[in-house]
């Protein structure tokens, strides 16, 4: 079961998706689905590295997560929050 959910792309990308769908006789949604699947396959190593980075941050606790989201050092966040 699929639902519609808008995604924001620039006009050139929207045109390319529309043309590719018409030329290959599939829906625009299928073009996007295939593109995302292909991207995930081609960039599996980068995705795995991102997952590892996320695990490291999460393992550091709340201060580490806040520091990561704020682009600050854990020490700076700990000083402000009073938590170590």
PETAVEN-V578469 format. One record per run of one state. SS is the DSSP state (helix for helix, strand for strand, loop for the rest). FROM is the first residue (numbers start at 0). LEN is the number of residues. Records with the same first field share a line. If there is no record, write none. Layout:
SS->FROM-LEN + FROM-LEN
//
This chain:
loop->0-10 + 24-3 + 42-1 + 59-1 + 70-3 + 81-3
helix->10-14 + 27-15 + 43-16 + 60-10 + 73-8
//
